[in-house]
Amino acid sequence: MTRDTEQDDAPRATEEPQVPEGTEEPVEAEASAEETNESMPPSKRVAQLEHEVEELSLKWARAQADYKNLRRRAQADYELGLRRELQPLFDELLLVLDFLDMALASPIESPDAKNLVIGIEMTRAKMIQALENNDVRPIPIDGPFNPDLHEAASTVIRDDVEAGTIVGVVRSGYTWKDDVLRHAHVSVAARPESSKPVQTDEES
């Protein structure tokens, strides 16, 4: 029993962990690459490093471009969804503005009507301010006709302004951010037709 105990108490030789085959190859490959680089002429080594820097710069530029495109698409999708949610509300508010504009266009014949007009103007100004705080702004109606912002409701013969100039407003238009919520319906100036008959070749 004593011998068995002594044999059990004797220190056992620790077995070294076996390294899987092939694990030392990358280290050897790196070492050989470093030796190759060290033995490379300085000019060639500099050219190689410049090439590596150029490749890394191109990869970084592509990554930045992809990130910007991703952010741009995400922002566009967000604004599109937001507009779909807000469009019905904007339509209702713009309709209320139309009623206020029609009320202001009515003739004023009594002092009470003048006081009422003051209240309507204050209400309209407050609503316009609230809409502008949410990036809703009126479409400009001065200057030339722009088919991206205006719709021609009628043409007016005018010889005192250039053809295509906006000379009246039928219904105001509004934009939200860079999108048109509603085109402005306007009257556009047109040149009067010439009363002088066109001379043909036979008459000449």
C-alpha positions, 0 to 999 in steps of 0.5 A: 500500500505504501508503494502504491501511495508513493507512486500515486503521489509522484508528480506526473509529467504534464503533457504539452498541448498539441498544436493543430497542424497548419496553425504555424503557417500564418506566422511563418508566412508573416515572417517570410513576408517581413524578410521579403520586405526587408530585403526589398529595395527602399524605392520599391518598398516605398512604391508598395506602401504608396500603393497600399495607402492608395487602396486603403484610401479608395476603400475608405472613400467608397465606405463614406459614399455608401454611408452617405447614400444610406443616410440619404435614402433613409432620410428620404424614406422617413420624409415620404412616410411623414408626408403621407401621415401629414398630407390629410391634415395639411389639406384640411388646413389649406382648405380653411385658409381658402375660406378665410381668403374668400371671406377677406375678398368679400366687400366691406360695407359696415363698421361691424364688417371691418372689425370682422375682417380684422379678426379674420386677418389675425386668424389667417396670419396665426395659421400661416405662422403655425404652418411655416413653423412646420415647413409649410410655406406659400408658393411665390406668385410674383414673376414668371409662370413656373409649371413646377409650382403653378397651374394656369387657371386662365390667361389675360391679354396684357401688353404692359407685361411680358407674356408668361408673367403671373398677373393674378391668383385664383387659389394660393399654393403651398410647399412642404420642405421641397415638395409641392403640397398644392400648386398655385392656380394663377392667371398668366399674361398673354400677348394680344394677337397682331391685327396686321394680316400676314402677307403671303407670297402670292400677294407680294 
